[in-house]
Amino acid sequence: MTILITGATGFIGSYLTSRLLAANQRIRALVLPSESIPMEWGNHVEVFRGDVRNRRDVEVAVRGATLIFHLAAVTLDTGPKELHQAVTLEGTRHIMEAAAAHQAKVILTSSITTYGVKIQTDVLDEELAWGTPAGFYSTHKQLQEKLAREIASKQNVELVVLRPGNVYGPGSPQWVKSVVAELKRGTPTLLGGGHGNPGLVYIDNLVDALMLASENPKAVGRIYNIGDGFDLSWKRYFSDLAKIANAPKPKVIPRWLGRTLAGVIEPVWYGLKFKGRPPLTYEAFNLVASDARFPITRAQTELGYQPRVLYEDAMKEIEKSLMTTQPTADSK
């Protein structure tokens, strides 16, 4: 069996590729022409240089593959809209149509952000109707899922959709590196006291779920929430990150103020055409100011999924990674 991975050099993709290599699977990776290849891949990964935005590149990469892990997407909570449209949406169209032509199974990694603003108020059961999207990312994740499921239905593609929570672990760009950077700057990171559950999923636990979804024929056509399932708060997580990163304790701003700032800063930022990411987006507010309650019962019952890496062990691994990446006194 040949397994194609899109987004293989990204955070989730790199962990998944390592797991598959350890299992001696035949792996093919669709990699952007400008991306560097991890040294540990050696000659064990068949590399296709191309772009999911290019239909021809996708067609060539999919040919001969029987299983596709589709991870490639824009993970930024900011614009431009056209980039999300081209990569996340049209890239998925190309993958699904090529999968239909070559009878390949697709495991699509979506996100709990597809639930939109209902993250703030509802228990996020897989059958729950989506709420209004909170920004560029959740908008296109909703569109991505809708498109993938439509093509799967019309063209008889075996599709499994996973909706992971906020993925953390050593090297996590959003939920470790960026948070640590903001903590060290002294930026307020807790909205409304940080008492809600962050809905975390440790990277190794997510990879377990991806593997289980690919192996279980009964998973085809199903959608699964994937999380660690523990009772934790944003305050606890950010405080623990601050401690192991030798950063100040996380600062707090009232929830109403965060909502107001997100509603004002983001449109002004884009209106004035400033570069980079706004200091606060409504997408970020929607996650960090919420109590992410999403059951993982379906994944546990149907896939046999059980989060095997506990929070305390996860934080030890993150601490080890921070110790190896932080500059020493002699190297500053």
C-alpha positions as CSV (number, residue, x, y, z in Angstrom):
1,M,0.0,0.0,0.0
2,T,1.3,3.5,-0.9
3,I,0.3,6.2,1.5
4,L,0.3,9.9,0.3
5,I,0.6,12.6,2.9
6,T,-0.1,16.3,2.0
7,G,1.4,18.7,4.5
8,A,3.9,16.1,5.5
9,T,6.5,18.7,6.6
10,G,4.1,20.5,8.9
11,F,3.6,20.0,12.6
12,I,1.0,17.2,12.4
13,G,2.4,15.8,9.1
14,S,5.9,15.4,10.5
15,Y,4.7,13.4,13.5
16,L,2.5,11.2,11.3
17,T,5.3,10.6,8.8
18,S,7.6,9.5,11.6
19,R,5.0,7.1,12.9
20,L,4.4,5.6,9.5
21,L,8.1,5.3,8.8
22,A,8.5,3.4,12.1
23,A,5.8,1.0,10.9
24,N,7.7,0.4,7.6
25,Q,4.9,1.8,5.5
26,R,5.5,3.0,1.9
27,I,5.1,6.8,2.1
28,R,4.8,9.4,-0.5
29,A,4.8,13.1,0.4
30,L,3.5,16.0,-1.7
31,V,6.0,18.8,-0.8
32,L,6.2,22.4,-1.9
33,P,9.2,23.1,-4.2
34,S,10.6,25.5,-1.7
35,E,10.3,23.3,1.4
36,S,13.3,21.5,2.9
37,I,13.1,17.8,3.5
38,P,13.8,16.4,7.0
39,M,17.1,14.5,7.1
40,E,15.5,11.6,8.9
41,W,13.4,10.8,5.8
42,G,16.5,9.8,4.0
43,N,15.5,7.6,1.0
44,H,12.5,6.2,2.8
45,V,9.9,8.8,1.7
46,E,9.1,9.2,-2.0
47,V,9.0,13.0,-2.4
48,F,6.8,14.7,-5.0
49,R,7.6,18.3,-5.5
50,G,4.3,20.2,-6.2
51,D,1.4,22.2,-4.8
52,V,-2.1,21.2,-3.8
53,R,-3.2,24.3,-5.6
54,N,-2.1,22.8,-8.9
55,R,-4.5,20.1,-10.2
56,R,-1.8,18.4,-12.3
57,D,0.6,18.2,-9.4
58,V,-2.1,16.5,-7.3
59,E,-3.0,14.1,-10.0
60,V,0.6,12.9,-10.4
61,A,1.1,12.6,-6.6
62,V,-2.2,10.6,-6.1
63,R,-1.6,8.2,-8.9
64,G,-0.9,4.8,-7.4
65,A,-1.8,5.8,-3.8
66,T,-4.4,3.8,-2.0
67,L,-4.6,6.0,1.1
68,I,-4.3,9.8,1.5
69,F,-3.8,11.7,4.7
70,H,-4.9,15.2,3.7
71,L,-3.3,17.7,6.1
72,A,-2.3,20.6,3.8
73,A,-4.2,23.7,4.7
74,V,-3.6,27.3,5.7
75,T,-3.5,27.2,9.5
76,L,-3.3,31.0,10.1
77,D,-6.3,32.7,11.7
78,T,-5.7,35.7,9.5
79,G,-5.9,36.5,5.8
80,P,-5.5,36.8,3.0
81,K,-8.8,35.2,2.1
82,E,-7.5,34.2,-1.3
83,L,-4.8,32.0,0.2
84,H,-7.3,30.1,2.3
85,Q,-9.5,29.7,-0.7
86,A,-6.7,28.4,-2.9
87,V,-5.0,26.1,-0.5
88,T,-7.6,24.8,2.0
89,L,-10.6,24.8,-0.3
90,E,-9.4,24.3,-3.9
91,G,-6.5,22.1,-2.7
92,T,-9.1,19.8,-1.1
93,R,-11.1,19.8,-4.3
94,H,-8.1,18.6,-6.2
95,I,-7.3,15.9,-3.7
96,M,-10.9,14.6,-3.5
97,E,-11.3,14.5,-7.3
98,A,-8.0,12.7,-7.8
99,A,-8.9,10.3,-5.0
100,A,-12.2,9.6,-6.9
101,A,-10.3,8.9,-10.1
102,H,-7.8,6.6,-8.5
103,Q,-10.1,5.0,-5.9
104,A,-8.0,6.2,-2.9
105,K,-9.3,6.5,0.6
106,V,-9.0,10.0,2.2
107,I,-8.5,10.9,5.9
108,L,-9.3,14.6,6.1
109,T,-8.0,16.5,9.1
110,S,-10.5,19.2,9.9
111,S,-10.8,21.2,13.2
112,I,-13.2,21.9,16.0
113,T,-13.3,25.4,14.7
114,T,-15.8,24.2,12.1
115,Y,-18.4,24.5,15.0
116,G,-17.8,28.3,14.7
117,V,-19.1,30.5,17.5
118,K,-21.0,27.6,19.0
119,I,-17.7,26.8,20.7
120,Q,-18.6,29.6,23.1
121,T,-22.0,28.1,24.1
122,D,-22.7,24.5,23.1
123,V,-21.5,21.0,23.7
124,L,-19.9,20.2,20.3
125,D,-21.4,16.9,19.4
126,E,-20.5,15.7,15.9
127,E,-24.1,16.0,14.8
128,L,-24.4,19.6,15.9
129,A,-25.2,22.1,13.2
130,W,-22.4,24.5,12.6
131,G,-22.4,28.0,14.0
132,T,-21.3,31.2,12.3
133,P,-17.6,31.0,11.5
134,A,-15.3,33.3,13.6
135,G,-12.8,34.2,10.9
136,F,-10.8,33.1,7.8
137,Y,-9.7,29.8,9.3
138,S,-13.0,28.5,10.5
139,T,-14.8,29.8,7.4
140,H,-12.7,27.7,5.1
141,K,-12.6,24.7,7.4
142,Q,-16.4,24.6,7.2
143,L,-16.2,25.0,3.4
144,Q,-13.5,22.4,3.2
145,E,-15.6,19.8,5.0
146,K,-18.7,20.6,3.0
147,L,-16.9,20.3,-0.3
148,A,-15.1,17.0,0.7
149,R,-18.3,15.4,1.8
150,E,-20.1,16.5,-1.3
151,I,-17.5,15.0,-3.6
152,A,-17.2,11.8,-1.5
153,S,-21.0,11.3,-1.8
154,K,-21.2,12.1,-5.6
155,Q,-18.1,10.3,-6.7
156,N,-18.0,7.4,-4.2
157,V,-14.8,8.3,-2.3
158,E,-14.1,6.7,1.0
159,L,-13.8,9.6,3.3
160,V,-13.2,9.9,7.1
161,V,-13.2,13.4,8.8
162,L,-11.4,14.1,12.0
163,R,-12.0,17.2,14.0
164,P,-9.1,17.6,16.4
165,G,-9.1,20.2,19.2
166,N,-6.2,22.5,19.7
167,V,-3.1,20.4,18.9
168,Y,-0.2,20.8,21.2
169,G,3.2,19.2,21.8
170,P,6.9,19.7,21.2
171,G,7.2,22.1,18.2
172,S,3.5,23.1,18.1
173,P,3.6,26.5,16.3
174,Q,0.2,27.8,17.6
175,W,-0.2,26.3,21.0
176,V,3.5,26.2,22.3
177,K,5.8,28.4,20.3
178,S,3.4,31.4,19.8
179,V,2.0,31.2,23.3
180,V,5.5,31.1,24.9
181,A,6.6,34.1,22.8
182,E,3.5,36.1,24.0
183,L,4.1,35.1,27.6
184,K,7.7,36.2,27.4
185,R,6.5,39.6,26.0
186,G,4.1,40.0,28.8
187,T,1.1,40.1,26.5
188,P,-2.2,39.4,28.2
189,T,-3.1,35.8,27.1
190,L,-6.0,34.9,29.3
191,L,-9.4,36.2,28.4
192,G,-12.0,36.4,31.2
193,G,-9.8,34.6,33.7
194,G,-9.0,31.6,31.5
195,H,-11.4,29.3,33.4
196,G,-12.7,27.4,30.3
197,N,-11.3,24.1,28.9
198,P,-8.8,24.6,26.1
199,G,-9.9,21.4,24.4
200,L,-6.3,20.3,23.8
201,V,-5.2,17.1,22.0
202,Y,-1.6,16.0,22.3
203,I,0.1,15.4,19.0
204,D,0.8,11.7,19.6
205,N,-2.8,11.1,20.6
206,L,-4.0,12.7,17.4
207,V,-1.6,10.6,15.3
208,D,-3.1,7.5,17.1
209,A,-6.5,8.7,16.0
210,L,-5.4,9.2,12.4
211,M,-4.0,5.7,12.3
212,L,-7.1,4.2,13.8
213,A,-9.4,6.1,11.3
214,S,-7.3,4.8,8.4
215,E,-7.5,1.2,9.5
216,N,-11.2,0.8,10.4
217,P,-13.5,0.3,7.4
218,K,-16.5,1.2,9.5
219,A,-15.1,4.7,9.9
220,V,-15.8,5.6,6.3
221,G,-18.4,8.3,6.0
222,R,-18.1,9.2,9.7
223,I,-16.9,12.4,11.5
224,Y,-14.9,12.2,14.8
225,N,-14.0,14.8,17.4
226,I,-10.5,14.1,18.7
227,G,-9.3,15.4,22.0
228,D,-7.5,14.4,25.2
229,G,-10.7,14.5,27.1
230,F,-9.3,15.8,30.4
231,D,-10.6,18.6,32.7
232,L,-8.2,21.4,32.4
233,S,-8.3,25.2,32.1
234,W,-6.6,27.7,29.9
235,K,-5.2,29.3,33.0
236,R,-3.6,26.0,34.1
237,Y,-2.1,25.3,30.7
238,F,-0.7,28.8,30.1
239,S,0.6,29.0,33.6
240,D,2.3,25.6,33.2
241,L,3.8,26.8,29.9
242,A,5.1,30.0,31.5
243,K,6.7,28.0,34.3
244,I,8.6,25.6,32.1
245,A,9.6,28.4,29.7
246,N,10.8,30.7,32.5
247,A,8.3,33.3,31.4
248,P,6.1,35.6,33.6
249,K,2.8,34.3,34.7
250,P,0.0,34.8,32.2
251,K,-1.8,38.2,32.4
252,V,-5.6,38.5,32.2
253,I,-7.9,40.9,30.5
254,P,-11.7,40.9,30.9
255,R,-13.7,38.8,28.4
256,W,-15.8,41.8,27.3
257,L,-12.7,43.8,26.7
258,G,-11.1,41.0,24.6
259,R,-14.3,40.7,22.5
260,T,-14.4,44.5,22.0
261,L,-10.7,44.7,21.0
262,A,-11.0,41.7,18.6
263,G,-14.1,43.3,17.0
264,V,-12.2,46.6,16.5
265,I,-8.6,45.8,15.9
266,E,-9.0,43.1,13.2
267,P,-11.2,45.2,10.7
268,V,-9.1,48.3,11.3
269,W,-5.9,46.3,10.8
270,Y,-7.1,44.9,7.4
271,G,-8.7,48.2,6.4
272,L,-5.4,50.1,6.9
273,K,-3.6,47.2,5.1
274,F,-1.1,46.6,7.9
275,K,1.3,43.7,7.3
276,G,1.5,40.6,9.6
277,R,-1.0,39.3,12.1
278,P,-3.3,41.6,14.1
279,P,-2.6,41.6,17.8
280,L,-5.9,39.9,18.4
281,T,-8.3,38.2,16.0
282,Y,-11.9,37.2,16.6
283,E,-10.9,33.6,15.7
284,A,-8.4,33.6,18.5
285,F,-10.9,35.1,20.9
286,N,-13.4,32.5,19.9
287,L,-11.0,29.8,21.1
288,V,-9.2,31.2,24.1
289,A,-12.3,32.9,25.7
290,S,-14.4,29.7,25.4
291,D,-15.0,26.5,27.3
292,A,-14.3,23.9,24.6
293,R,-16.7,21.0,25.4
294,F,-16.6,18.4,22.7
295,P,-17.2,14.7,23.5
296,I,-14.8,12.1,22.1
297,T,-17.2,9.2,22.8
298,R,-17.8,8.4,19.2
299,A,-14.1,8.0,18.5
300,Q,-13.6,5.9,21.6
301,T,-16.6,3.7,20.8
302,E,-16.2,3.2,17.1
303,L,-12.4,3.6,16.6
304,G,-11.1,2.3,19.9
305,Y,-9.4,5.6,20.5
306,Q,-8.0,6.3,23.9
307,P,-5.7,9.2,24.7
308,R,-2.5,7.4,25.9
309,V,-0.3,10.4,26.6
310,L,-1.5,12.2,29.7
311,Y,-1.2,15.9,30.3
312,E,1.6,15.7,32.9
313,D,3.7,13.5,30.5
314,A,2.9,15.8,27.6
315,M,4.2,18.9,29.5
316,K,7.4,17.0,30.4
317,E,8.0,16.4,26.7
318,I,7.3,20.0,25.9
319,E,9.7,21.1,28.7
320,K,12.5,18.9,27.2
321,S,12.0,20.4,23.8
322,L,12.1,24.0,25.1
323,M,15.3,23.2,27.0
324,T,17.0,22.0,23.8
325,T,15.8,25.0,21.7
326,Q,16.3,27.9,24.2
327,P,19.7,29.6,23.9
328,T,22.2,29.1,26.7
329,A,24.0,31.9,28.5
330,D,27.1,31.2,26.4
331,S,25.3,31.3,23.1
332,K,23.3,34.5,23.6
